[in-house]
Amino acid sequence: MTNRFVTEFEKNIDGKHHANRILAGMDFSKRNLANGDFRGAKLMECNFDYADCTGTNFTDANCYGATFRGTKLYKANFTRTNLATAIMDGADMRGVTVTLQCDTFDNLQISSKWWKCWLFFALMMEGGSLEEKAKLEEIIGTGMVARLREARLSI
């Protein structure tokens, strides 16, 4: 029988509960992290590519430079999360919660598709002139706007 040192990370059997831990540079790619708890964790430059982060809680986490390419982020919570320089090109980002603060968007890299989806929120608001809204709709694309309106009505 070998005597082996067991790390704190290994004690976390399901690999989903890491609140307030320092995990900078970790590779979580392709893992099932659905409903995981990363509240307050230090996740700088972590790789979450192609992971399932459905319903995962990143509240108050530092995700500076983290990557979320092809990640399932349906209903993931990024409240007060630093996403500066992160790459967010999730496979599904519907229902994502983000806080409107500078650290959320500072050099955040996002795909054209999701950028247009986020711009669509401005078309849902009162304000702005008809000309400004027409220009915004032109930027998003009339076909994309129609699909987003249809999707919104089906919720």
Buried (B, 14 or more C-beta within 10 A) or exposed (E): EEEEEEEEEEEEEEEBBBBEBEBBEBEBBEBBBBBBBBBBBBBBBBBBBBBBBBBBBBBBBBBBBBBBBBBBBBBBBBBBBBBBBBBBBBEBBEEBEBBEEEBBBEEBBBBEEBBBBBBBEBBEEEEEEEEEBEEBBEEBEEEBBEEBEEEEEEE
